[in-house]
Amino acid sequence: MRITIVGSGYVGLVTGACLAELGNKVTCIDIDKARIAKLARGIAPFHEPGLNGMLKNAISKNCIHFTSSYKKGLLQSDAIFVCVGTPSKKNGAPNLEYVSNVFISLAKNIGDHGVIFIKSTVPVGTNKKMQSLFKKYNKNPEIKFASNPEFLKEGDAINDFKKPDRIIIGADDSNVQQIAKKIYKPFNRQTNRMIYTNIESAELIKYAANSFLATKISFINEISRLCEKTNANIDEVRQGIGSDPRIGAQFLYPGLGYGGSCFPKDVQGLIRAFSANNLDANIAQAAEKSNDLQLQFFIDKIKKSTNSSLRKSNILLWGLSFKPETDDIRESLAIKLIKAISSQVKNLYLYDPVAIPNSKLELKGIKNIHYLQEKYAKIEECNFLVICTEWREFWDPDISKLQKLKNKQIFDGRNILDQKAMLDANIQYNGIGR
Ligand code: UGA
């Protein structure tokens, strides 16, 4: 099939690479010409395991092309996936400007047929609004519309695309279902993952799914705070409740809170959808509030345990990305923590396997920050260690090196270290709810 992807962010590129691998003729359109030039050489603009290899392979087989021209990119496409971003505006509402611009460009350049699937996360009702906008410029009844929300996790996006839990197709036209079925057939062989809904349900499924997962995280984080005030241990409580299949063990790991480009934005988006319909978003609001409290609770713990010595302390901090296997620092709790405490400490020494370049841009105004090439460098000069992201290389650190920390004290914001091993090594350990 001929497939066009508009927007070469992580959803667009993963979709494009996975569909090209099947032999479809895929063209990715992006208005960023520098990005297109890099992509033509098989280099993604962000870190996503496996993606560069897939892109290079598809390029060599002539199955994927990159362009900034809608005219070239749309040549007789059977399916067009809109994957541009919908970042939050200052007031918290999603910015739909990019999606609107894409629909105008599509209307002006599309061929005589095709289904336009919206993969971008958009508020319920957006698809219908975009259809009206499109029809101002193009009245061809052969162009169809659908919502096809994406459920990729950064860092594991290719796996999620190839082994989906579900493929949601929201459409009012049964021909659209047939085209979607054909596109997704190779990912749908063992069990039927297709779920057909109306357009509005598909849009809401995305917000509801992300907000539910965010709520689950906020719930366990709140329980972890209670654990710290009692003699309960969050690891035991998590296991005890997660083993009930009605609750489930996934997304029940306590930490510094949820971050990234999706959960905070989508919880906020759901709250707005309730408000726009004169309803209270009690649960989503509580999840958001609890998430903010979690980071503050951790910061207060650091302040309390280091007493008045914080101002004179050098901090070693591991993990800057919002989660492992990505260089994405959007809404990263590590970055928020650094911004909150940098003025209250002497120096901050930061290490991350891939997110340092993005962090440098984000934190450039802060003077007492130093970046490390290696995670133990400067450990002798640091008073304590803070772990913010659970990269694999942090799980089993060299204890003899950790003992070089001046105060022999660790704040583990992801509960990845073995608490007993730390205590045995005479290192003061502070986890989450442990
Ligand atoms: C999330 C969803 O998991 C995807 O299904 C969805 O497609 C994506 O948003 C999106 O809307 O595009 P992502 O933001 O990449 O994916 O990352 P997650 O793995 O979901 O993690 C989100 C945040 O929750 C991270 O800060 C992570 O550290 C935190 N988290 C996750 C926890 O604190 N505890 C957990 O048990 C799980």
Residues whose N, C-alpha, C, O or C-beta is under 5 A from the ligand:
A	BS01	UGA	E150 F151 L152 K153 E154 I217 F251 L252 Y253 G255 G257 Y258 G259 G260 C262 F263 F322 K323
